[in-house]
Amino acid sequence: MIKSMLIAGAGGFVGTCGRYLVGKWSDGMWHGAFPMGTFLVNVIGCFIIGLFFGLLEKAHVMTPGENVLLITGFCGGFTTFSSFADDMWVLGNKGDWATFALYLGLSVVCGVLLVWAGRAIIR
């Protein structure tokens, strides 16, 4: 169990660093109310996890260690669903309902579509 935790932690470190870099890049590129950095890591993460689960289900090419490293660790560190929920609260608290609705709709629809796309590519 300790070995798996360390493997997940290593993947989480890399994922978290990736999340940080995407956020910094997005801050320099996007200056609107829409939380673009969080949106990007969530939809990219949905696509990546779709690819990983597709590989796991189709060809069983991932070892349990790779599963822990890539899915639990990397994707868990890279994606930011808790930040998403907080962004939603902030937008609602500000009364910015148009951005709230746009962010919610795009995040859910794009996330589900990109998980599907990742799995479809592997099929």
KOLDREN-439987 format. One line per field, with one value per atom (N, C-alpha, C, O): residue number from 1; atom name; x, y, z. Coordinates in Angstrom, 3 decimals, always signed. Example, Ala and Ser with C-alpha at 12.3 -4.5 7.8 and 13.67 -1.06 7.14 Angstrom:
seq	c(1,1,1,1,2,2,2,2)
atom	c(N,CA,C,O,N,CA,C,O)
u	c(+13.190,+12.300,+13.200,+14.236,+12.850,+13.670,+12.900,+13.409)
v	c(-5.690,-4.500,-3.300,-3.319,-2.250,-1.060,+0.030,+1.138)
w	c(+7.800,+7.800,+7.800,+8.465,+7.080,+7.140,+7.870,+8.039)
END
This chain:
seq	c(1,1,1,1,2,2,2,2,3,3,3,3,4,4,4,4,5,5,5,5,6,6,6,6,7,7,7,7,8,8,8,8,9,9,9,9,10,10,10,10,11,11,11,11,12,12,12,12,13,13,13,13,14,14,14,14,15,15,15,15,16,16,16,16,17,17,17,17,18,18,18,18,19,19,19,19,20,20,20,20,21,21,21,21,22,22,22,22,23,23,23,23,24,24,24,24,25,25,25,25,26,26,26,26,27,27,27,27,28,28,28,28,29,29,29,29,30,30,30,30,31,31,31,31,32,32,32,32,33,33,33,33,34,34,34,34,35,35,35,35,36,36,36,36,37,37,37,37,38,38,38,38,39,39,39,39,40,40,40,40,41,41,41,41,42,42,42,42,43,43,43,43,44,44,44,44,45,45,45,45,46,46,46,46,47,47,47,47,48,48,48,48,49,49,49,49,50,50,50,50,51,51,51,51,52,52,52,52,53,53,53,53,54,54,54,54,55,55,55,55,56,56,56,56,57,57,57,57,58,58,58,58,59,59,59,59,60,60,60,60,61,61,61,61,62,62,62,62,63,63,63,63,64,64,64,64,65,65,65,65,66,66,66,66,67,67,67,67,68,68,68,68,69,69,69,69,70,70,70,70,71,71,71,71,72,72,72,72,73,73,73,73,74,74,74,74,75,75,75,75,76,76,76,76,77,77,77,77,78,78,78,78,79,79,79,79,80,80,80,80,81,81,81,81,82,82,82,82,83,83,83,83,84,84,84,84,85,85,85,85,86,86,86,86,87,87,87,87,88,88,88,88,89,89,89,89,90,90,90,90,91,91,91,91,92,92,92,92,93,93,93,93,94,94,94,94,95,95,95,95,96,96,96,96,97,97,97,97,98,98,98,98,99,99,99,99,100,100,100,100,101,101,101,101,102,102,102,102,103,103,103,103,104,104,104,104,105,105,105,105,106,106,106,106,107,107,107,107,108,108,108,108,109,109,109,109,110,110,110,110,111,111,111,111,112,112,112,112,113,113,113,113,114,114,114,114,115,115,115,115,116,116,116,116,117,117,117,117,118,118,118,118,119,119,119,119,120,120,120,120,121,121,121,121,122,122,122,122,123,123,123,123)
atom	c(N,CA,C,O,N,CA,C,O,N,CA,C,O,N,CA,C,O,N,CA,C,O,N,CA,C,O,N,CA,C,O,N,CA,C,O,N,CA,C,O,N,CA,C,O,N,CA,C,O,N,CA,C,O,N,CA,C,O,N,CA,C,O,N,CA,C,O,N,CA,C,O,N,CA,C,O,N,CA,C,O,N,CA,C,O,N,CA,C,O,N,CA,C,O,N,CA,C,O,N,CA,C,O,N,CA,C,O,N,CA,C,O,N,CA,C,O,N,CA,C,O,N,CA,C,O,N,CA,C,O,N,CA,C,O,N,CA,C,O,N,CA,C,O,N,CA,C,O,N,CA,C,O,N,CA,C,O,N,CA,C,O,N,CA,C,O,N,CA,C,O,N,CA,C,O,N,CA,C,O,N,CA,C,O,N,CA,C,O,N,CA,C,O,N,CA,C,O,N,CA,C,O,N,CA,C,O,N,CA,C,O,N,CA,C,O,N,CA,C,O,N,CA,C,O,N,CA,C,O,N,CA,C,O,N,CA,C,O,N,CA,C,O,N,CA,C,O,N,CA,C,O,N,CA,C,O,N,CA,C,O,N,CA,C,O,N,CA,C,O,N,CA,C,O,N,CA,C,O,N,CA,C,O,N,CA,C,O,N,CA,C,O,N,CA,C,O,N,CA,C,O,N,CA,C,O,N,CA,C,O,N,CA,C,O,N,CA,C,O,N,CA,C,O,N,CA,C,O,N,CA,C,O,N,CA,C,O,N,CA,C,O,N,CA,C,O,N,CA,C,O,N,CA,C,O,N,CA,C,O,N,CA,C,O,N,CA,C,O,N,CA,C,O,N,CA,C,O,N,CA,C,O,N,CA,C,O,N,CA,C,O,N,CA,C,O,N,CA,C,O,N,CA,C,O,N,CA,C,O,N,CA,C,O,N,CA,C,O,N,CA,C,O,N,CA,C,O,N,CA,C,O,N,CA,C,O,N,CA,C,O,N,CA,C,O,N,CA,C,O,N,CA,C,O,N,CA,C,O,N,CA,C,O,N,CA,C,O,N,CA,C,O,N,CA,C,O,N,CA,C,O,N,CA,C,O,N,CA,C,O,N,CA,C,O,N,CA,C,O,N,CA,C,O,N,CA,C,O,N,CA,C,O,N,CA,C,O,N,CA,C,O,N,CA,C,O,N,CA,C,O,N,CA,C,O,N,CA,C,O,N,CA,C,O,N,CA,C,O,N,CA,C,O)
u	c(+0.819,+0.000,+0.872,+0.562,+1.935,+2.820,+3.430,+3.529,+3.838,+4.417,+3.411,+3.766,+2.159,+1.119,+0.881,+0.672,+0.910,+0.727,+1.859,+1.622,+3.079,+4.215,+4.139,+4.474,+3.698,+3.525,+2.445,+2.638,+1.306,+0.230,+0.731,+0.419,+1.507,+2.045,+2.977,+2.960,+3.793,+4.693,+3.883,+4.173,+2.868,+2.004,+1.267,+1.115,+0.811,+0.114,+1.005,+0.554,+2.281,+3.230,+3.350,+3.292,+3.516,+3.650,+2.350,+2.377,+1.212,-0.076,-0.298,-0.788,+0.059,-0.100,+0.795,+0.377,+2.016,+2.910,+2.319,+2.373,+1.758,+1.096,-0.084,-0.283,-0.865,-2.016,-1.550,-2.137,-0.509,+0.044,+0.477,+0.163,+1.196,+1.701,+0.568,+0.617,-0.448,-1.604,-2.299,-2.702,-2.440,-3.073,-2.304,-2.897,-0.977,-0.151,-0.216,-0.333,-0.141,-0.232,-1.576,-1.645,-2.634,-3.974,-4.184,-4.864,-3.597,-3.711,-3.121,-3.631,-2.056,-1.431,-2.177,-2.028,-2.984,-3.681,-5.139,-5.696,-5.759,-7.191,-7.413,-6.879,-8.193,-8.390,-9.863,-10.194,-10.750,-12.168,-12.584,-11.748,-13.879,-14.410,-14.448,-14.460,-14.467,-14.552,-13.268,-12.178,-13.368,-12.180,-11.514,-11.646,-10.806,-10.258,-9.241,-9.248,-8.376,-7.362,-7.985,-7.596,-8.948,-9.638,-10.403,-10.382,-11.076,-11.815,-10.880,-11.189,-9.732,-8.804,-8.273,-8.253,-7.841,-7.307,-8.396,-8.122,-9.623,-10.693,-11.014,-11.138,-11.152,-11.506,-10.325,-10.521,-9.114,-7.930,-7.808,-7.539,-8.007,-7.948,-9.011,-8.754,-10.202,-11.260,-10.843,-11.072,-10.237,-9.773,-8.679,-8.714,-7.714,-6.607,-7.102,-6.672,-8.003,-8.505,-9.329,-9.352,-10.003,-10.712,-9.753,-10.024,-8.623,-7.599,-7.072,-6.991,-6.716,-6.149,-7.140,-6.774,-8.390,-9.379,-9.684,-9.930,-9.670,-9.853,-8.760,-9.038,-7.525,-6.408,-6.556,-6.319,-6.941,-7.099,-8.192,-8.010,-9.314,-10.446,-10.236,-10.596,-9.652,-9.526,-8.413,-8.641,-7.246,-6.093,-5.462,-4.527,-5.964,-5.365,-3.853,-3.092,-3.431,-2.002,-1.381,-0.162,-2.184,-1.654,-1.495,-2.392,-0.365,-0.163,-0.887,-1.225,-1.132,-1.734,-0.912,-1.482,+0.404,+1.253,+1.081,+1.041,+0.980,+0.758,-0.609,-0.759,-1.604,-2.943,-2.894,-3.439,-2.236,-2.121,-1.335,-1.718,-0.253,+0.575,-0.186,-0.203,-0.815,-1.404,-2.822,-3.131,-3.682,-5.089,-5.269,-5.728,-4.906,-5.091,-4.152,-4.578,-2.877,-1.885,-1.930,-2.304,-1.544,-1.444,-2.783,-2.882,-3.815,-5.112,-5.695,-6.313,-5.495,-5.980,-5.278,-5.902,-3.983,-3.247,-3.490,-3.407,-3.788,-3.951,-5.331,-5.447,-6.365,-7.717,-8.078,-7.458,-9.075,-9.375,-10.865,-11.412,-11.517,-12.956,-13.330,-14.340,-12.529,-12.842,-12.699,-13.479,-11.711,-11.580,-12.760,-13.239,-13.217,-14.389,-15.594,-16.298,-15.824,-16.962,-16.832,-17.816,-15.629,-15.421,-15.620,-16.221,-15.126,-15.350,-16.846,-17.297,-17.612,-19.062,-19.684,-20.533,-19.249,-19.770,-19.462,-20.327,-18.223,-17.821,-18.661,-19.151,-18.825,-19.640,-21.082,-21.678,-21.644,-23.006,-23.103,-24.069,-22.116,-22.106,-22.028,-22.583,-21.328,-21.239,-22.507,-22.711,-23.352,-24.538,-24.244,-25.065,-23.094,-22.718,-23.297,-22.569,-24.613,-25.325,-25.070,-25.119,-24.797,-24.512,-23.185,-23.118,-22.147,-20.861,-20.994,-20.415,-21.759,-22.026,-22.603,-22.107,-23.662,-24.334,-23.426,-23.386,-22.701,-21.792,-20.698,-20.423,-20.084,-19.002,-19.506,-18.862,-20.642,-21.220,-21.531,-21.126,-22.249,-22.643,-21.454,-21.381,-20.518,-19.344,-18.495,-18.016,-18.304,-17.475,-18.059,-17.342,-19.354,-19.987,-20.053,-19.657,-20.542,-20.699,-19.343,-19.158,-18.397,-17.075,-16.376,-15.728,-16.498,-15.872,-16.376,-15.584,-17.689,-18.262,-17.894,-17.533,-17.982,-17.625,-16.154,-15.825,-15.276,-13.858,-13.499,-12.582,-14.194,-14.003,-14.434,-13.740,-15.584,-16.056,-15.017,-14.702,-14.483,-13.514,-12.245,-11.719,-11.770,-10.591,-10.815,-9.962,-11.982,-12.293,-12.491,-12.066,-13.139,-13.399,-12.096,-11.982,-11.125,-9.834,-9.171,-8.563,-9.288,-8.658,-9.400,-8.781,-10.688,-11.470,-11.024,-11.535)
v	c(-1.191,+0.000,+1.269,+2.229,+1.274,+2.440,+2.673,+3.813,+1.589,+1.714,+2.359,+3.257,+1.904,+2.474,+3.941,+4.754,+4.283,+5.685,+6.554,+7.672,+6.048,+6.806,+6.949,+7.998,+5.891,+5.949,+6.973,+7.794,+6.928,+7.903,+9.318,+10.254,+9.468,+10.779,+11.327,+12.523,+10.457,+10.889,+11.355,+12.393,+10.575,+10.990,+12.277,+13.148,+12.394,+13.606,+14.832,+15.919,+14.656,+15.772,+16.275,+17.480,+15.353,+15.742,+16.388,+17.402,+15.787,+16.355,+17.740,+18.634,+17.917,+19.219,+20.267,+21.409,+19.886,+20.818,+21.201,+22.365,+20.222,+20.505,+21.437,+22.357,+21.197,+22.065,+23.493,+24.442,+23.646,+24.968,+25.675,+26.848,+24.960,+25.561,+25.958,+27.026,+25.112,+25.463,+26.698,+27.586,+26.754,+27.914,+29.200,+30.227,+29.148,+30.338,+30.765,+31.952,+29.794,+30.100,+30.748,+31.743,+30.173,+30.671,+32.071,+32.896,+32.343,+33.684,+34.746,+35.863,+34.397,+35.335,+35.483,+36.488,+34.478,+34.481,+34.934,+35.432,+34.773,+35.016,+35.991,+35.800,+37.033,+38.052,+38.315,+39.365,+37.391,+37.577,+36.975,+36.472,+37.026,+36.472,+34.945,+34.305,+34.370,+32.911,+32.282,+32.686,+31.301,+30.673,+29.687,+28.472,+30.230,+29.447,+28.399,+27.285,+28.723,+27.764,+26.507,+25.398,+26.671,+25.516,+24.748,+23.517,+25.471,+24.827,+23.973,+22.822,+24.544,+23.813,+22.553,+21.493,+22.643,+21.432,+20.394,+19.197,+20.820,+19.833,+19.120,+17.895,+19.847,+19.167,+18.373,+17.287,+18.895,+18.124,+16.867,+15.783,+17.016,+15.869,+14.835,+13.635,+15.281,+14.343,+13.542,+12.335,+14.207,+13.515,+12.506,+11.364,+12.931,+12.045,+10.832,+9.709,+11.047,+9.909,+8.981,+7.769,+9.549,+8.720,+7.839,+6.660,+8.420,+7.627,+6.508,+5.355,+6.854,+5.863,+4.739,+3.565,+5.090,+4.051,+3.231,+2.028,+3.888,+3.146,+2.115,+0.975,+2.506,+1.560,+0.426,-0.738,+0.767,-0.226,-1.235,-2.439,-0.746,-1.629,-2.437,-3.612,-1.806,-2.488,-3.526,-4.686,-3.121,-3.991,-4.450,-5.250,-3.955,-4.279,-4.087,-4.895,-2.987,-2.746,-2.035,-1.873,-1.618,-0.931,-1.898,-2.687,-1.827,-2.599,-1.880,-0.706,-2.545,-1.841,-0.620,+0.397,-0.711,+0.426,+1.594,+2.748,+1.300,+2.355,+2.998,+4.210,+2.185,+2.700,+3.707,+4.806,+3.324,+4.214,+5.477,+6.577,+5.330,+6.470,+7.436,+8.642,+6.905,+7.746,+8.219,+9.399,+7.306,+7.668,+8.312,+9.449,+7.582,+8.125,+9.303,+10.353,+9.127,+10.150,+11.336,+12.439,+11.107,+12.220,+12.918,+14.133,+12.156,+12.792,+13.433,+14.496,+12.778,+13.358,+14.660,+15.578,+14.750,+15.979,+17.055,+18.246,+16.645,+17.599,+18.242,+19.451,+17.458,+17.998,+18.733,+18.536,+19.572,+20.487,+20.603,+21.706,+19.494,+19.586,+20.398,+21.102,+20.306,+21.106,+22.596,+23.412,+22.941,+24.342,+24.756,+25.887,+23.843,+24.097,+24.442,+25.418,+23.638,+23.888,+25.248,+25.973,+25.584,+26.883,+28.021,+29.039,+27.864,+28.883,+29.105,+30.240,+28.012,+28.121,+28.919,+29.783,+28.619,+29.337,+30.830,+31.666,+31.158,+32.558,+33.281,+34.384,+32.656,+33.276,+33.473,+34.522,+32.462,+32.590,+33.650,+34.412,+33.704,+34.691,+36.117,+37.047,+36.279,+37.586,+37.904,+39.046,+36.904,+37.093,+37.080,+37.545,+36.560,+36.480,+35.194,+34.251,+35.177,+33.946,+33.514,+32.322,+34.468,+34.093,+33.316,+32.276,+33.805,+33.102,+31.785,+30.772,+31.804,+30.592,+29.501,+28.375,+29.849,+28.877,+28.413,+27.226,+29.349,+29.003,+28.058,+27.044,+28.378,+27.565,+26.185,+25.182,+26.124,+24.838,+23.978,+22.818,+24.552,+23.800,+23.325,+22.156,+24.233,+23.848,+22.806,+21.863,+22.958,+22.008,+20.608,+19.640,+20.497,+19.180,+18.583,+17.435,+19.338,+18.809,+18.478,+17.383,+19.409,+19.140,+18.005,+17.167,+17.967,+16.893,+15.530,+14.621,+15.377,+14.083,+13.746,+12.606,+14.716,+14.454,+14.071,+13.208,+14.697,+14.380,+13.046,+12.372,+12.649,+11.288,+10.291,+9.306,+10.545,+9.679,+9.633,+8.561,+10.814,+10.872,+10.080,+9.347,+10.233,+9.476,+7.988,+7.246,+7.545,+6.109,+5.660,+4.566,+6.502,+6.137,+5.986,+5.101,+6.835,+6.740,+5.402,+4.810,+4.925,+3.665,+2.469,+1.447,+2.580,+1.477,+1.305,+0.438)
w	c(+0.000,+0.000,+0.000,-0.704,+0.768,+0.803,-0.584,-1.039,-1.251,-2.592,-3.546,-4.309,-3.505,-4.371,-4.041,-4.942,-2.767,-2.383,-2.920,-3.376,-2.867,-3.390,-4.906,-5.457,-5.574,-7.035,-7.385,-8.281,-6.680,-6.912,-6.627,-7.363,-5.557,-5.213,-6.276,-6.564,-6.861,-7.942,-9.152,-9.747,-9.502,-10.615,-10.291,-11.148,-9.052,-8.627,-8.682,-9.042,-8.321,-8.400,-9.832,-10.080,-10.772,-12.186,-12.679,-13.375,-12.308,-12.707,-12.130,-12.819,-10.873,-10.226,-10.875,-11.064,-11.214,-11.913,-13.269,-13.666,-13.977,-15.255,-15.080,-15.872,-14.040,-13.748,-13.496,-14.017,-12.708,-12.406,-13.692,-13.896,-14.552,-15.787,-16.727,-17.337,-16.848,-17.697,-17.130,-17.882,-15.811,-15.183,-15.431,-15.760,-15.274,-15.520,-16.983,-17.287,-17.879,-19.311,-19.629,-20.351,-19.084,-19.354,-18.785,-19.396,-17.608,-17.020,-17.937,-18.013,-18.624,-19.549,-20.860,-21.555,-21.202,-22.488,-22.381,-23.359,-21.230,-21.072,-19.934,-18.841,-20.174,-19.146,-18.847,-18.296,-19.196,-18.929,-17.599,-16.848,-17.308,-16.059,-16.078,-15.027,-17.271,-17.405,-16.863,-17.268,-15.952,-15.369,-16.337,-16.193,-17.311,-18.413,-17.962,-18.484,-17.018,-16.575,-16.010,-16.376,-15.121,-14.529,-15.598,-15.618,-16.483,-17.565,-18.421,-18.727,-18.805,-19.667,-19.004,-19.630,-17.746,-17.123,-16.922,-17.010,-16.656,-16.485,-17.788,-17.796,-18.887,-20.138,-20.701,-21.246,-20.577,-21.009,-20.158,-20.676,-18.851,-17.946,-18.254,-18.154,-18.628,-19.019,-20.248,-20.313,-21.213,-22.412,-22.070,-22.529,-21.268,-20.902,-20.127,-20.392,-19.171,-18.399,-19.291,-19.075,-20.292,-21.262,-22.041,-22.266,-22.455,-23.150,-22.252,-22.674,-21.015,-20.095,-19.794,-19.835,-19.493,-19.208,-20.458,-20.370,-21.631,-22.874,-23.074,-23.445,-22.832,-22.924,-21.919,-22.243,-20.727,-19.674,-20.025,-19.846,-20.521,-20.832,-22.106,-22.166,-23.128,-24.411,-24.416,-24.760,-24.045,-24.234,-22.923,-22.930,-21.814,-20.514,-20.554,-20.021,-21.203,-21.377,-20.183,-20.128,-19.246,-18.069,-16.914,-16.616,-16.279,-15.058,-13.919,-14.066,-12.794,-11.659,-11.229,-10.834,-11.300,-10.948,-11.903,-11.477,-13.194,-14.187,-13.998,-14.155,-13.660,-13.387,-12.243,-12.348,-11.150,-9.989,-10.351,-9.951,-11.095,-11.488,-12.393,-12.145,-13.443,-14.481,-14.173,-14.335,-13.731,-13.517,-12.141,-12.036,-11.098,-9.752,-9.509,-9.029,-9.839,-9.547,-10.488,-10.092,-11.749,-12.692,-12.897,-12.727,-13.260,-13.533,-12.276,-12.344,-11.123,-9.873,-9.529,-8.998,-9.827,-9.565,-10.611,-10.310,-11.832,-12.928,-12.946,-13.149,-12.738,-12.826,-11.548,-10.504,-11.645,-10.544,-10.283,-10.284,-10.064,-9.887,-8.657,-8.661,-7.610,-6.426,-6.730,-6.240,-7.528,-7.941,-8.815,-8.730,-9.642,-10.474,-9.602,-9.860,-8.577,-7.695,-7.011,-6.863,-6.603,-5.961,-6.953,-6.609,-8.179,-9.209,-9.422,-9.580,-9.424,-9.610,-8.465,-8.684,-7.250,-6.092,-6.191,-5.934,-6.566,-6.670,-7.720,-7.478,-8.886,-9.940,-9.481,-9.729,-8.810,-8.287,-7.213,-7.170,-6.353,-5.278,-5.826,-5.241,-6.960,-7.618,-8.408,-8.821,-8.617,-9.433,-10.918,-11.708,-11.321,-12.733,-13.318,-13.626,-13.462,-13.829,-15.264,-15.568,-16.152,-17.547,-17.620,-18.276,-16.962,-16.947,-16.185,-16.578,-15.094,-14.319,-15.214,-15.236,-15.954,-16.819,-17.960,-18.283,-18.563,-19.660,-19.173,-19.815,-18.062,-17.492,-17.111,-17.419,-16.450,-16.050,-17.275,-17.347,-18.229,-19.415,-20.231,-20.611,-20.501,-21.288,-20.571,-21.202,-19.274,-18.528,-18.570,-18.821,-18.326,-18.298,-19.701,-19.901,-20.663,-22.020,-22.637,-23.167,-22.573,-23.146,-22.407,-23.034,-21.088,-20.318,-20.731,-20.977,-20.810,-21.188,-22.632,-22.926,-23.530,-24.929,-25.085,-25.899,-24.321,-24.451,-23.805,-24.273,-22.749,-22.223,-23.289,-23.538,-23.923,-25.008,-26.133,-26.648,-26.515,-27.614,-27.272,-28.110,-26.056,-25.653,-25.734,-26.220,-25.250,-25.311,-26.752,-27.123,-27.578,-28.971,-29.753,-30.600,-29.476,-30.171,-29.898,-30.790,-28.666,-28.287,-28.888,-29.186,-29.067,-29.666,-31.063,-31.772)
END
